[in-house]
Amino acid sequence: MFVQSAKFVGAHQGSRNRISVYGQESNADTWKMAKMNMAIRGIDADFGPYQADTFFNDLHKTLKADFILANPPFNLSNWGQDKLQDDIRWKYGVPPAGNANYAWIQHMIHHFAPNGKIGLVLANGALSTQSSGEGEIRKRIIEDDLVEGIVAMPTQLFYPVTYYSSYV
């Protein structure tokens, strides 16, 4: 997504040097590949000095971003909700222990600047689930006018997920 974004900026008379890329990855191999991918393409990126779990060790705590692009792990279970009950990021409600989708959403909302935008890829189930308070969290996010649009994507675009949506 970052590479395509840089190409888009360049194709529209923008300078890739005017964007800053920040991110984080908990898997050491993926973290190294992401850093290498950005370096090969000449995109300056800060993925932190080491790999780290976003929920427990946010390496960009004070970051407020104008644009956030993300494709977090779909339906991640056992993400540590029991240890993060009072986290400042859960403005719209504590995400359920068995699924991190709404933890990812709220983490990103926490990091966007006033008038910021998020492009987020999630499993389709995030659109309609009512379990464990997710419906109420979604309702509060919508009531705060944070959802501009939702795009339902074709099946099997991402392996092994059958259906997913993109929040815009």
N, C-alpha and C positions, 0 to 999 in steps of 0.2 A: 504494500500500500504506500509506503514512504517513497519508493522508487518511482511509482506511477505519479504520485503527487509532485515530486520534483520535476518530472517530465512535463506535467501539466503547467506548472509555474513557468518553466522555460519556454514552452510553446506559446504562452500568452504574454510575451515580452516582459516577464518577470525574471528576477535573478534568484537562482537557487541559493545564493549566498545570503539572501534576506530571510531565509527560513531557518529555524532551529528545530532539531529533532531530539526529543527526549523519550526514553522508554525504560523498560525494566523487564527482566526475564529471570525466572527461578532456575531454569535448566542451564547448566554450565555450557553444554555443547551448543544449544540454541543461542545463548548469549554471545558466544564467540562467533558463530556464523552471522548473527545480525550485525555485529561490529565490523566483521570482514566485508559483508555485503555493502554496508554504507561506505566504507573506506574505498573499496574498488570503484564505486560510482562517484567518489568525490563529494559525498554528502556528510557534512559535519554532524555527528550525532553523539549524544550523551546517554549511554545506557547504564550509567553508574560504573563505579570502579570494580565491581564484582557482581556476580549473579545474586539475586535475593528475592525472597517471597514478597510480593507487592503488599499483601495484607498485613504482614508482620514486620516488615522492614522497608517502608516506603522510602526509596532513595531520593525522591524529589518532593519532599514534604511541603515545601513552600511554593512549588510550581503552580502557576495559574496560566493555563494555555488558552490561546484564541481558538485553536482547532485541535481536536483529539480524534485520531483514527485508531480503531482497535478491533482485534479479532481474538477475544479472550477464549480460554478453553470452555467449550459448551458444557453446561450442566455439571460443573465440577462439584463433586461431593467431598465431604470431610475437609473443608477448607479452613477450619479453625474457628467457626462462629462462636463456640463456647468460650473462647478466650478473648473475644472482641465485642462482647455485649454492649459496652458503653462507648464504642468508638465514635469519634466526632463525624466520621463519614456517613453514618446511618441517619441522615437528616429525615428521611422519609419512612424509616422503620428498619428494624433489625432483620437482615436477610435470613432465610431459613438455613439451618445447619446442613441440610442435604443437597443444596443447590446454590452455587455462588453467582448465578446470573445477575441477581439484583444487588449483590455485593459489588460486582464489576461495574454495573451501571452507576451506583452511588459513589464509588471510588472516582469514577471519571467526572461525574457531576461536581464532586468536591474539588477537583483540579481544574475546572474550566474558569476562565476569566469572565467578568461581566460581559454579556453578549457573546460568550463563547459558543462554539458548535461542536457537536460530537457526531462522528460517523462510526457506528458500532454494529458489528455483525454478531447476531445471536441466534440460537435455535428458535424455531417457530413457537415452541411451547411457551417461551417467555411472553408471548403476546396474549395468552389466554389463561395461564395457570392461576388458580385461586388458592392453591395450597400454601399453608404455613405463612400467611400474611402477604404473599407476593401480589395478590390482587389489590390489596389496600396500598401497598407501596407504589404500584403502577398508577393507581388512581391519584395519589398525591402528586406524583411526578407530572401527570397530565394536567391536574388542577393548577400547578405552578407554571403551566404553559411551556414546558421544556421539550415537548415532542413536536417537531415540525412536520414529520412525515415518517411513514413506514413503508418499506419496499419489500414485498414478498418475492423471493428469488426462486429460480427453478430448482427442482429436486436434483440431488446428487452432485451439486456444484462443489461441495466440500466432502471429501472422503472422511469418515464413514457416515456423515450426517445426511439424512434423507431430506429434511426440510429446515430452512433457516430464514431469518428475516434480517433486514438491515434497518436499524433505527437511524434516522437522520435528524 
